[in-house]
Amino acid sequence: VDNQYTIGDVVIVFWGVTGCAFSIGYAAPFYESFQIGKTSAKNIFDVIERRSEIDTSKNLVGKKLAKNYKTDIEFRNVRFSYPSRPDVPILRGLNLKINSGEIVALVGSSGCGKSTTIQLIQRFYDCKDGVVMLDNHDIRDLNVGWLRAQLGVVGQEPVLFDTSIEENIRMGMPIDQMNQVTMEDIERAALEANAHEFISKLPDKYQTYVGDRGTQLSGGQKQRIAIARALISKPKILLLDEATSALDLQSEHIVQAALDRASQNRTTIIIAHRLSTIINANHIFYIDKGEVIEHGTHQSLMELKGKYYSLVQAQQITNDNQTTTTTATMRPKLIEQMHNNETVMIKRKLSERFSSEISMGMGKTVTPMIDDVVDQDDMKKLKKFSHMRLFRLIWLDRTFFTIAFIMALIYGTSTPIYALIFGEFVDIFARSKDGDYLMTQTLYYTYAFIGLAMGIFICCTTQITLFGIVGEKLTNRLRKMAYSAILDQEIAFFDEANNSAGALCSRLGNDAANVQGATGLRISMMCQAISTLIFSIAMGFYYNWRLSLVSLALMPIVACASMISSSIYSQQASKDGITAEKSSKTAIEVMNSIRTVVSLHKEDYFYNIFNQTLIESYL
């Protein structure tokens, strides 16, 4: 000893070493989070850094034809297999030519490649060999956005987005022209699609909220709105892929009348199994195993008595002009009858909410009417929600929870015990200069610190492990309960905007996981804080009650600062949760309808919606 060490030296060295150890201990749990973040970042960057083979993001890539171009479409020796099934050929040297202004029908058995031709024209895929031509230009040399703007597409299952009828029809316009669309333009497209009459009978007319994927409307109504969306941009080419196959007889006649009207004065490609819809086409191509084996008019193919003739015979369709005339005569009556029936149908479950999220300044905004009421109701329900309900779920794992709780309380006493050992350790240097005595006491307190460290290790490991088990089991239990409850709901539940597929998936994924915070690290820290507070105050008053009172006088200030910080964090977390649910809803809706989004060339449109949703959380 001999004055080599003073109390000051001991304190400096001791706190320097222990402070380093504490810092390492506090940082260690975050290493796992860093690794998880690293893995997640890799998955995200794999998507970000992937470059699409068909780049739709750059409007300057590819050429645009003159306004008076001819809509001649030609497939020259086209061979194609889907990337997911490269060993299964779909088109095997397809050759066909469609002249401008013609109504052309593609028929054949399922899987022969009819719908694939439609997708190749839209450039969903590029052919492996051969070429698809538009006005003698390879479509791969054309601007993708411009090309898709020239096409009006109506599929078998119409996809409507979670907004108003008006906005759904408006989406048929190119994104840079959506602001220029007037209400007269929308009504004109609806008239062409035989949709204006039933829309006008709705309580809110064109401002009617259609629900998630158009669930508030019938199949025929959705199909006519989809036709109106396809026609509003006045496309030169119309692609109809089984547009009436999923409809009942009456709806089919109304929709077919709209399609017949829409096909006039434009190049139209029709794919259909119901041959009654295509017998009046200018040209019919019969495709078998990816090749055209017959083509001509209905009359010429019937006289050929080949594959097409067999298909017609199988469906008991004849070329009797009287039958055709009768059908044409009956159609207006059926249409009138269907319109009258819709007066009753359209008064069913229609949501009172409108969507303001889809407009994004690209047309008229549809303003929600009862959002404030919903928010207030949600807040009242949240305030009524008892912590005991959550605790009862946690208490189902009472054994794990009780052991973890006890360990957390014991762990909380480590700070005052540490202070006690350190105080006694420093005090021996103040009371004695005897080197042997100091060495003996130093070893004694060293063993005490080692024992404390071992106790901390055991308590910390045990409580973190058990609280983690309780949290995971609680999350799993809540997800199963929520999923089961969702499946038991009536259909009206899913018609509500707050219960869309995206919102429900977000609740199952995020909200259930967030509840885990009530059992994991946070509840552990709360137990530790309570234990530390009680034990420290008791020990402080035991050794020096006056100094303890002075120290306690500062605690309200610290507590107040902590409450303010916690309140700010809680508000931001709540806001982030709402934002996550909205953004998830938008993302899932787009992913589920990606072919429609791509066909309408609305990638930037929905990106702006997604981006605006995220920005709102920081305003």
C-alpha positions, 0 to 999 in steps of 0.5 A: 500500500504505502500510499500507492493507492488512494480512495480516489484511485480506487473509485476511478479504476473501479467505475472505469472497469465496471462501467465498461462491463455494464456498457457491454452488458447493456449492448449485448441484447441488441446484437440479436436485433442487429442480426435480425435487422441485417437479415431483413435488410438483405431480403429487402435489398434483394427486391430493391436491387432486382431489375425488371426485365420489362421496365415500366418505371421509365417513361422515356424508354421505348418509342411511341407510335403516331396517333394515326397508327394502325392497330394491326396485330401479328404473332410471328412464330411465337414460342413461349413458356411461363418462367415458373414452368420453363419446361412446359411449352404454351405457345409452339410457333403461333402465327396469326394476324389481326387486321385493324378494326376487326373483331377477332375471337380466339377459341380452343380448349382450356390451356391451349394458350388463348389467355397467354396471347392476351398477356403477351400483347400487354407485355406481362411477359416477353416471348422466348422466340418469335415476335409480337407486332403492332403496326409492324413494330415489335412491341418490345421496342415500344414504350410499355406505358404507352402500349398499355394505355392503348389497350382496354382490358376486361377479364373474367374476374373484374377487380375494383379497388377500395374506393368510389365508383367514380374513382374506379372508372377514372383509373382507366385513364393514363395517370397524367390525364386523370385530373383532366377527366370530367364527370361527363367523361365518366358518365359517358363511359358508364353509358357505353358500358350499360352501367349508368342506369344502375349507378344512378339508382344507388343512394350516392350514385357515382360516389358509392363506396364499392368495398374491398375488391368491389364486394358491395356490388353484384358480379354483373355490376362489377363487370360493367364498371370494369368495362366503363373503366376500360372504355373511358380512355377510348382505347384503340384495342379492346381485349376481352378475356372470358368477360361474361363466363362468370355471369348468370344468363340475365347479367350476361346479356346486359354485359354482352350488349355493352361489349357489343357496343364497345367493340364497334370501331376498334380492334377487338380480341375476344376469348370465350368458351361460350361460343354464342358470344363470338359467332358474329366475329369477323375472324375466328382462330381455333388454337390447339396446343399453342398453334392455330389449326383453323381460322375463318368466319363462323360460317366457313369453319362450320362448313369445314367440320373440323375442331371448331365444328365439334366444339360448336356441336358440343355446345349445341350451337347451330348457325340457324339465323332464326335463332340468332335473330330471336336472341337479338330480339330477346336481348333488349327485353332481358336488359330492361328486365334486369335493370328493373330487378337491379332497383331492388338489388342495389339497395342491399348492404352498401357502406356509408363510408367513402374512401379519401385515400385512393384519390391522392389529388388525382381527381375528386376526393371522396371524403369519409363521413363518419371517420371521426365517429369511428375514431371516438368509438375506438377510443372509448372502447380502448379506455374501457378495455381492462388490463385484467383481460390481458392479464388473464390470458397471461395467467394461463402460463402462470408457472412460467410467469410466476418464476420469471416475475420472482427472478425479475424482482430478485434481479431488481435488488442487484443495484442496491446490493451492488451499491452496498458492496461498493460502499463497504469496499470503499469504506475499508480504504478510509478506515485502514492503511494496513496492507494485509487487511486491505488485501484480505478485504479486497479478496472478500469483496471480490468474491462478493462481486463475483457472487453478485454477478453470478446471481445476476446472470442466473436471474437475468437469463431465467427471467428473459427466457421465461418471459419470452416463452410467455410472450410467444405463447400469448402471441400464438394464442391471440393469433389463433383466437383472432383468426378463429373469431374472424372466420366466425364473423358474418359477411357484413363484418368484412364489408366494413372499410376497417375490416379489409383483408389488408387491415385484418392481416395487419392486426393478425401480424402486428397487433398480436405481436405487439401485445407480447410487449406486455410480457417480455422485456418491458414487464421485466423492466417494470418488475425490476424497477419496482423491486429496485425502488422499494429495496433502495428506499428501505436501505437508504432510510436504514443507513441515513434517513436524512440523505434519503429524504433529500434524494427522494425530493428529486424523484418527482422530477425524474418521474415527470420527465419519464412520463412525458417521454413515455407519453410521446413515445406511446403517441408516436407508436400508436400513430405508427401502428395506424400508419402500418395498418393503412400501408399494409392495406394498400400494399396487400390490395395492390399485390392481390390485384397486381395484374390489374394494376400493371394492366392499367399502368397505375404503379406510380399511382399506388406508389404515391398513395403508399408514400403519402400514407407513410408521410402522414405519420410524420406530420 
